[in-house]
Amino acid sequence: MTLQTWWLFVGAVFLLSGTPGPNMLHILSRSVNLGLRRSVAAMAGCLSGIVLVLAASAAGLATLFLALPGAFEVLRYAGVAYLIFLGVKAWRSEARPLDVGSPALAAALSPAALFRGGFAISISNPKLILFAAAFLPQFIDPALPRAPQFAMLVLTFAVVESFWYGVYALGGRSLARHLSRPAVKRLFDRVTGLIFIGFGLALLRVKPG
């Protein structure tokens, strides 16, 4: 692809990735509750799910998946259920002063568990499959080998997405300083829960083009 096409892709992905969504809210809430260092595993999980879907799109699997009768609907309802589950869980979380250095948190949420949580949010988002199947091919020059172009697009997306994860995680770290009071922390958890539920309900309107 031309350098101009690549820069156009960078600009589009920068704006799309920076827009608040389930992944960014998840990273923010993990950073608030667990600290910046522990949220890295959640970032890795979210990013792995995204890269997997984008790579599948490059291999043509996303288009094949969308062509399977009922497959998209199953994923859509699974995504709705998972986001609503996260919302209810956040709403009902116990209000207590934040202590991101507590060893109890490390025992309850291992890096593997944090990775799985982030991965599940990414992989269960049907909008990502639609994006991968419809958006990426627009930047591919059909006259040139496709594999190197897709590889460059996926790598670029991963770098930009990682940048925004860092921004949201740092924002969560700063926000955590203001959540030492249980009442304020309860409000944050309930707002987070409502937003997750809102994301879930919004997926009900998502349909293949």
C-alpha positions in Angstrom: 0.0 0.0 0.0 1.1 3.6 -0.4 2.3 5.7 2.5 -0.7 8.0 2.1 -3.1 5.0 2.4 -1.2 3.8 5.6 -1.4 7.3 7.2 -5.1 7.4 6.4 -5.5 4.0 8.2 -3.5 5.3 11.2 -5.7 8.3 11.5 -8.9 6.3 11.3 -7.8 3.7 13.8 -6.5 6.4 16.2 -9.9 8.0 16.3 -11.8 4.7 16.5 -9.6 3.1 19.2 -9.7 6.2 21.3 -13.5 6.2 21.4 -14.7 4.8 24.8 -15.9 1.2 24.4 -16.1 -2.0 26.4 -12.3 -2.6 26.1 -11.3 0.8 27.2 -13.8 0.8 30.1 -12.5 -2.6 31.2 -8.9 -1.3 31.2 -9.9 1.9 33.0 -11.8 -0.1 35.7 -9.0 -2.6 36.1 -6.5 0.2 36.5 -8.7 1.9 39.1 -9.2 -1.3 41.2 -5.9 -3.0 40.7 -3.3 -0.4 39.8 -1.4 0.2 36.6 1.0 -2.7 36.8 -1.7 -5.3 37.4 -3.9 -4.0 34.6 -1.2 -4.9 32.0 -2.5 -8.5 32.0 -6.0 -7.3 31.1 -4.5 -5.1 28.4 -2.7 -8.1 26.9 -6.0 -10.1 26.9 -7.9 -7.4 25.2 -5.2 -6.9 22.6 -4.8 -10.6 22.0 -8.5 -11.0 21.2 -8.4 -8.1 18.8 -5.3 -9.3 17.0 -6.9 -12.8 16.7 -10.0 -11.4 15.1 -8.1 -9.2 12.7 -5.8 -12.0 11.7 -8.9 -14.2 11.1 -10.3 -11.5 8.9 -7.0 -11.4 6.9 -7.4 -15.1 6.4 -11.0 -14.7 5.2 -12.5 -16.4 8.3 -14.4 -13.4 9.4 -16.3 -13.2 6.1 -16.9 -17.0 6.3 -18.2 -16.7 9.9 -20.7 -14.0 8.9 -21.9 -16.2 6.1 -22.8 -19.1 8.5 -26.5 -19.0 9.4 -27.1 -18.0 13.0 -23.4 -17.8 13.9 -23.4 -14.0 14.2 -26.6 -14.1 16.3 -25.0 -16.5 18.8 -22.0 -14.3 19.2 -24.1 -11.2 19.5 -26.2 -12.6 22.3 -23.2 -14.0 24.0 -21.6 -10.6 23.9 -24.7 -9.0 25.2 -24.9 -11.4 28.1 -21.3 -11.1 29.0 -21.4 -7.3 29.1 -24.5 -7.2 31.2 -23.0 -9.7 33.5 -20.0 -7.4 34.0 -22.3 -4.5 34.5 -24.3 -6.3 37.2 -21.1 -7.5 38.8 -19.7 -3.9 38.9 -23.0 -2.5 40.3 -23.1 -5.1 43.1 -19.4 -4.9 44.0 -18.6 -4.2 47.6 -17.9 -0.5 48.4 -14.6 -0.2 50.3 -11.6 2.0 50.3 -9.2 1.3 47.5 -5.9 -0.5 48.3 -4.3 -1.5 45.1 -1.4 -3.0 47.0 -3.6 -5.5 48.9 -2.2 -9.0 48.6 -5.8 -10.3 48.7 -6.4 -8.7 45.3 -3.4 -10.5 43.8 -4.6 -13.8 45.1 -8.2 -13.3 43.9 -7.2 -12.1 40.4 -4.2 -13.7 39.0 -2.5 -12.4 35.8 -4.1 -15.4 33.9 -7.5 -14.5 35.2 -7.1 -10.8 34.2 -5.9 -11.9 30.8 -8.9 -14.2 30.3 -11.3 -11.4 31.3 -9.8 -9.0 28.8 -9.7 -11.6 26.0 -13.3 -12.6 26.6 -14.5 -9.0 26.2 -12.6 -8.6 22.9 -13.5 -11.9 21.4 -17.2 -11.7 22.3 -17.7 -8.3 20.6 -19.5 -8.9 17.3 -18.8 -5.3 16.2 -15.2 -6.2 16.0 -15.9 -8.9 13.5 -18.0 -6.5 11.4 -15.2 -4.0 11.6 -12.5 -6.5 10.6 -14.5 -7.8 7.7 -15.7 -4.5 6.3 -13.0 -1.9 7.3 -9.6 -3.6 6.7 -10.1 -4.6 3.1 -10.7 -1.0 2.1 -7.0 -0.3 2.7 -5.7 -3.2 0.7 -4.4 -2.8 -2.8 -5.7 -5.9 -4.7 -2.9 -5.5 -7.3 -0.2 -6.2 -4.6 0.4 -9.2 -2.3 -2.3 -9.2 0.3 -0.5 -10.9 3.2 2.2 -8.2 3.8 -0.5 -5.5 3.6 -2.8 -7.2 6.1 0.2 -7.9 8.4 1.1 -4.2 8.4 -2.5 -3.1 9.1 -2.9 -5.6 12.0 0.5 -4.5 13.5 -0.5 -0.8 13.1 -3.8 -1.4 14.8 -2.2 -3.3 17.7 0.3 -0.4 18.3 -2.4 2.3 18.2 -4.7 0.2 20.4 -1.9 -0.4 22.9 -1.2 3.4 23.1 -4.9 4.0 24.0 -4.8 1.2 26.6 -1.9 3.0 28.2 -3.8 6.3 28.2 -6.9 4.8 29.8 -4.8 2.9 32.3 -3.0 6.0 33.4 -6.3 7.8 33.6 -7.5 5.0 35.9 -4.5 5.4 38.1 -5.1 9.1 38.4 -8.8 8.5 39.1 -8.0 6.0 41.8 -6.6 8.8 44.0 -10.0 10.3 44.3 -11.8 7.0 45.1 -10.5 6.5 48.6 -13.9 7.2 50.1 -16.3 4.2 49.9 -19.3 6.3 48.9 -17.3 7.7 45.9 -16.0 4.3 45.0 -19.6 2.9 45.1 -20.7 5.6 42.7 -17.8 4.8 40.3 -18.7 1.1 40.4 -22.4 1.8 39.7 -21.7 4.2 36.8 -19.2 1.6 35.4 -21.9 -1.1 35.7 -24.5 1.0 34.0 -22.1 1.8 31.1 -21.3 -1.9 30.7 -25.0 -2.7 30.6 -25.5 0.1 28.1 -22.8 -1.4 25.9 -24.5 -4.8 26.1 -27.9 -3.5 25.2 -26.5 -1.5 22.3 -25.2 -4.8 20.8 -28.8 -5.9 20.4 -29.0 -3.4 17.5 -25.8 -4.6 15.8 -26.5 -6.6 12.7 -24.4 -7.6 9.7 -24.7 -5.2 6.8 
